[in-house]
Amino acid sequence: MLEMLKKSMLTGIGLALKTRDEVEELARDWSKKQKMSEEDGRKFLDEMMDKYDSSVDKLEERVEKAVRDVLKKTSIATRDEVDELRAEIALLRTAVNVRSEPSE
């Protein structure tokens, strides 16, 4: 269930990333229509790409937060929690084995 939710949300991010080329093309076309100098056009394009990248980063953060919130609400253990439990089980097994060994 978690993997399916994660994949669905990442697909949305993937679609946003796929439009990067379209954003770049739009910025190039707009700078040509505005008859910007090559330098101004390059600055405009860089600024647009920076804003686009920033938007994608914010989207990724929101998706990650949404996944964490869903995990909390559904009471599904996180990988860190499972790893902590495994370590605790290993310690308990060691402690039980030490006590159950016959003394010499």
MIDOSE-1310 file (N, C-alpha, C; in nm, 2 decimals, decimal comma, always signed):
residues 104
mlem	+0,08/-0,12/+0,00/+0,00/+0,00/+0,00/+0,09/+0,13/+0,00; +0,19/+0,13/+0,09/+0,28/+0,24/+0,10/+0,35/+0,26/-0,04; +0,40/+0,16/-0,09/+0,47/+0,17/-0,22/+0,38/+0,22/-0,33; +0,26/+0,18/-0,33/+0,17/+0,22/-0,44/+0,14/+0,37/-0,42
lkks	+0,12/+0,42/-0,29/+0,10/+0,56/-0,27/+0,22/+0,64/-0,31; +0,33/+0,59/-0,27/+0,46/+0,66/-0,30/+0,48/+0,67/-0,45; +0,46/+0,56/-0,52/+0,47/+0,56/-0,67/+0,37/+0,66/-0,73; +0,25/+0,66/-0,68/+0,15/+0,75/-0,74/+0,20/+0,90/-0,72
mltg	+0,24/+0,93/-0,61/+0,29/+1,07/-0,58/+0,41/+1,10/-0,66; +0,50/+1,01/-0,67/+0,62/+1,03/-0,75/+0,59/+1,04/-0,90; +0,49/+0,98/-0,94/+0,45/+0,99/-1,08/+0,40/+1,14/-1,11; +0,33/+1,19/-1,01/+0,29/+1,33/-1,03/+0,42/+1,42/-1,04
igla	+0,52/+1,40/-0,96/+0,64/+1,47/-0,96/+0,71/+1,45/-1,10; +0,71/+1,33/-1,14/+0,77/+1,30/-1,27/+0,70/+1,37/-1,38; +0,57/+1,39/-1,38/+0,50/+1,47/-1,48/+0,54/+1,61/-1,47; +0,56/+1,66/-1,35/+0,60/+1,80/-1,34/+0,74/+1,82/-1,40
lktr	+0,83/+1,72/-1,37/+0,97/+1,73/-1,42/+0,97/+1,72/-1,58; +0,88/+1,64/-1,63/+0,88/+1,62/-1,77/+0,85/+1,75/-1,85; +0,78/+1,84/-1,78/+0,74/+1,97/-1,85/+0,86/+2,07/-1,84; +0,97/+2,03/-1,79/+1,09/+2,12/-1,78/+1,13/+2,17/-1,92
deve	+1,13/+2,08/-2,01/+1,17/+2,12/-2,15/+1,06/+2,21/-2,21; +0,94/+2,19/-2,18/+0,83/+2,28/-2,23/+0,85/+2,42/-2,17; +0,88/+2,43/-2,04/+0,91/+2,56/-1,97/+1,03/+2,63/-2,04; +1,13/+2,55/-2,07/+1,25/+2,61/-2,13/+1,21/+2,66/-2,27
elar	+1,14/+2,58/-2,34/+1,10/+2,62/-2,48/+1,01/+2,75/-2,48; +0,92/+2,75/-2,38/+0,83/+2,87/-2,37/+0,91/+3,00/-2,34; +1,01/+2,98/-2,25/+1,09/+3,10/-2,21/+1,18/+3,14/-2,33; +1,23/+3,05/-2,41/+1,31/+3,09/-2,52/+1,22/+3,16/-2,63
dwsk	+1,10/+3,11/-2,65/+1,01/+3,17/-2,74/+0,97/+3,31/-2,70; +0,94/+3,32/-2,57/+0,90/+3,45/-2,52/+1,01/+3,56/-2,53; +1,14/+3,51/-2,50/+1,25/+3,60/-2,51/+1,27/+3,65/-2,65; +1,25/+3,56/-2,75/+1,26/+3,59/-2,89/+1,15/+3,69/-2,93
kqkm	+1,03/+3,67/-2,89/+0,92/+3,76/-2,92/+0,94/+3,90/-2,86; +1,00/+3,90/-2,75/+1,03/+4,03/-2,68/+1,15/+4,10/-2,74; +1,22/+4,03/-2,83/+1,34/+4,08/-2,89/+1,45/+4,11/-2,79; +1,46/+4,02/-2,70/+1,57/+4,04/-2,59/+1,70/+4,02/-2,66
seed	+1,80/+4,08/-2,60/+1,94/+4,05/-2,64/+1,97/+3,91/-2,60; +2,08/+3,85/-2,66/+2,12/+3,72/-2,62/+2,14/+3,71/-2,47; +2,21/+3,81/-2,42/+2,25/+3,80/-2,28/+2,12/+3,81/-2,19; +2,03/+3,90/-2,22/+1,90/+3,92/-2,15/+1,82/+3,79/-2,16
grkf	+1,82/+3,74/-2,28/+1,74/+3,61/-2,30/+1,80/+3,50/-2,22; +1,93/+3,49/-2,21/+1,99/+3,39/-2,13/+1,96/+3,41/-1,98; +1,97/+3,53/-1,93/+1,93/+3,56/-1,79/+1,79/+3,53/-1,76; +1,70/+3,56/-1,86/+1,56/+3,53/-1,84/+1,54/+3,38/-1,83
ldem	+1,60/+3,31/-1,92/+1,59/+3,16/-1,92/+1,64/+3,10/-1,79; +1,76/+3,15/-1,75/+1,81/+3,10/-1,62/+1,72/+3,13/-1,51; +1,66/+3,25/-1,50/+1,57/+3,28/-1,40/+1,45/+3,19/-1,40; +1,39/+3,17/-1,52/+1,28/+3,08/-1,53/+1,31/+2,94/-1,48
mdky	+1,43/+2,89/-1,52/+1,46/+2,75/-1,48/+1,49/+2,74/-1,33; +1,55/+2,85/-1,27/+1,57/+2,85/-1,13/+1,43/+2,85/-1,05; +1,34/+2,93/-1,10/+1,20/+2,93/-1,04/+1,13/+2,79/-1,06; +1,15/+2,74/-1,18/+1,09/+2,60/-1,20/+1,15/+2,50/-1,11
dssv	+1,28/+2,50/-1,09/+1,35/+2,40/-1,01/+1,30/+2,42/-0,86; +1,29/+2,55/-0,82/+1,25/+2,58/-0,68/+1,10/+2,52/-0,66; +1,02/+2,54/-0,76/+0,88/+2,49/-0,75/+0,88/+2,34/-0,74; +0,96/+2,27/-0,82/+0,97/+2,13/-0,81/+1,02/+2,08/-0,68
dkle	+1,12/+2,15/-0,62/+1,17/+2,11/-0,49/+1,06/+2,13/-0,38; +0,98/+2,24/-0,39/+0,87/+2,26/-0,30/+0,77/+2,15/-0,31; +0,74/+2,11/-0,43/+0,64/+2,00/-0,46/+0,69/+1,87/-0,40; +0,82/+1,84/-0,42/+0,87/+1,72/-0,36/+0,86/+1,72/-0,21
erve	+0,89/+1,83/-0,15/+0,88/+1,84/+0,00/+0,74/+1,82/+0,04; +0,64/+1,88/-0,03/+0,50/+1,86/+0,01/+0,46/+1,71/-0,01; +0,51/+1,65/-0,11/+0,47/+1,51/-0,13/+0,53/+1,42/-0,02; +0,66/+1,45/+0,01/+0,72/+1,37/+0,12/+0,64/+1,39/+0,25
kavr	+0,60/+1,51/+0,28/+0,53/+1,54/+0,40/+0,39/+1,47/+0,40; +0,33/+1,47/+0,29/+0,20/+1,40/+0,27/+0,22/+1,25/+0,30; +0,32/+1,19/+0,25/+0,35/+1,05/+0,27/+0,37/+1,02/+0,42; +0,45/+1,11/+0,48/+0,47/+1,09/+0,62/+0,34/+1,10/+0,70
dvlk	+0,26/+1,20/+0,67/+0,13/+1,22/+0,74/+0,04/+1,10/+0,72; +0,04/+1,04/+0,60/-0,04/+0,92/+0,57/+0,01/+0,81/+0,66; +0,14/+0,79/+0,66/+0,20/+0,68/+0,74/+0,16/+0,70/+0,89; +0,17/+0,82/+0,94/+0,13/+0,84/+1,08/-0,02/+0,80/+1,10
ktsi	-0,10/+0,84/+1,01/-0,25/+0,81/+1,03/-0,28/+0,67/+1,01; -0,21/+0,60/+0,93/-0,24/+0,45/+0,91/-0,16/+0,36/+1,00; -0,08/+0,41/+1,09/-0,01/+0,34/+1,18/+0,09/+0,23/+1,12; +0,14/+0,27/+1,00/+0,24/+0,18/+0,93/+0,38/+0,22/+0,99
atrd	+0,45/+0,12/+1,02/+0,59/+0,15/+1,08/+0,68/+0,20/+0,97; +0,76/+0,30/+1,00/+0,86/+0,35/+0,91/+0,98/+0,25/+0,91; +1,07/+0,27/+0,81/+1,19/+0,19/+0,80/+1,28/+0,20/+0,92; +1,29/+0,33/+0,97/+1,37/+0,35/+1,09/+1,31/+0,28/+1,21
evde	+1,18/+0,28/+1,22/+1,12/+0,21/+1,34/+1,14/+0,06/+1,33; +1,13/+0,00/+1,21/+1,15/-0,14/+1,19/+1,30/-0,17/+1,22; +1,39/-0,09/+1,17/+1,53/-0,11/+1,20/+1,56/-0,11/+1,35; +1,50/-0,01/+1,42/+1,51/-0,01/+1,57/+1,46/-0,13/+1,63
lrae	+1,35/-0,18/+1,59/+1,29/-0,31/+1,64/+1,38/-0,42/+1,62; +1,43/-0,43/+1,50/+1,53/-0,54/+1,46/+1,65/-0,54/+1,56; +1,70/-0,42/+1,58/+1,82/-0,41/+1,67/+1,79/-0,45/+1,81; +1,67/-0,41/+1,85/+1,63/-0,45/+1,99/+1,60/-0,60/+2,00
iall	+1,55/-0,66/+1,90/+1,53/-0,81/+1,90/+1,66/-0,88/+1,90; +1,76/-0,83/+1,82/+1,89/-0,89/+1,82/+1,95/-0,88/+1,96; +1,94/-0,77/+2,03/+1,99/-0,75/+2,17/+1,92/-0,85/+2,26; +1,79/-0,86/+2,25/+1,72/-0,95/+2,34/+1,75/-1,10/+2,31
rtav	+1,77/-1,14/+2,18/+1,82/-1,27/+2,15/+1,95/-1,30/+2,22; +2,04/-1,20/+2,20/+2,18/-1,22/+2,26/+2,16/-1,24/+2,42; +2,08/-1,16/+2,48/+2,06/-1,16/+2,62/+2,00/-1,30/+2,66; +1,91/-1,35/+2,59/+1,84/-1,48/+2,62/+1,94/-1,59/+2,60
nvrs	+2,02/-1,59/+2,49/+2,12/-1,69/+2,47/+2,23/-1,70/+2,57; +2,27/-1,58/+2,62/+2,37/-1,58/+2,72/+2,32/-1,64/+2,85; +2,20/-1,61/+2,89/+2,14/-1,67/+3,01/+2,11/-1,82/+3,00; +2,08/-1,86/+2,88/+2,04/-2,00/+2,86/+2,16/-2,10/+2,84
epse	+2,27/-2,04/+2,82/+2,39/-2,13/+2,80/+2,43/-2,20/+2,93; +2,46/-2,32/+2,93/+2,50/-2,39/+3,05/+2,63/-2,34/+3,10; +2,65/-2,33/+3,24/+2,77/-2,28/+3,29/+2,87/-2,40/+3,30; +3,00/-2,37/+3,29/+3,10/-2,47/+3,28/+3,16/-2,49/+3,42
